[in-house]
Amino acid sequence: MANIKFQNGDIRENGQLLGKCKNDEVRDRYGSLLCKTRNDEIRSNTGTLIGKVRDGCVYSANGSRLGRIDDYMIDGMQHEKDVNIVATYHFLVKKFF
């Protein structure tokens, strides 16, 4: 994977801003809302359920297991909520479904 890091809410790839993850929201580099997280659910900017995170695993909206949190870890995000890590990975790094 490329050199992707999290610092102070910013997600950067090789120093270039990809987006931000703050206050349970993921936004692109222009500030447009991509998704919100709440109660271990990831919802798109329109409110559509995208996925769920529970017990260290990631699930699609229909309940299919997609992997573990470790599969979606971004350097520097270890202390963020699991659901925010997965949402950030999905919307800013690589969509997984």
N, C-alpha and C positions, 0 to 999 in steps of 0.2 A: 504494500500500500504506500501511497505517497506520504510525504512528511506533513501529516495533519495534526494540529495541536489546538488545545483549548486554553485560553488565558483571559481572565476577567470578563467572561461572557462571550468573547470573540472566538470564532472557529477560523483558523487560518491554514492554508495549504501552501507550504514553501514561502510563508510570509504574506501571501495574498489573502485578503479577507473573503471568506465564503459566506459568512452569515453570523448570526448571534443567537445565543440561547440564554435568556434571562426571564425571570418571573414566570416560569412554566410556559414560555412561548418560544418558538423557533422562527426567526426571521431571516430573509435572504440579505445579501450585501446592500440592497437598496432600501431595506427596512420593511418590505412587504411581509405580512404575516403568512407563514406557511402552515403552522399547526399550533395547537394548544394541548397541554397535557393536564390531566386531572384524574385522581382516583386510579392511578396506574393504567389509564387509557390514553391513547394517542388519537387525536381527532384533527382532521384537516381544517383549513380555514373556513370551510363551509359547514363544519360540524359533523361530517361523516366519520364514523369510526374506522380507523386505519389498522389499529392493533392494540394489544394489551401486553403488559409486563407484570409477571407475578412469579414468586418463588424462584427468582434468578433465571427465568426462561422468558422467551419472547414468543407471542402467539399472534397470528393474523386475526382479522376481524371475525372470521368464521371459526376460529378456535384451533386451527392447525399450528402445531409447534414449529417454529422457524429456527430456533437455536437458543443459545445461552447469552446472557449479557456480555460475557467476555468476548464473544464473536463480534460485538459492535462497539467495543471500547475505543475511545479516542484519547490520545495522550493528554494528560492533564485533567481529565474529567472524572477521575476516580472517586471524588467526594461529592459528585452531583447525584441527584435522584436517578435510579435506574431507568425510569420511563423517559427522562430528559436525555439521557445518553442515547437510547435507542432512537428517539424521535430526531435528534440532531443527526445521527448517522444516516437515518433513512432520508431525510430531506436535504441534507447538505453534502453528504459523501457519496452514498450509493443506495438507490432504492432497492429494497430487498423483496418487494412483492408488488 
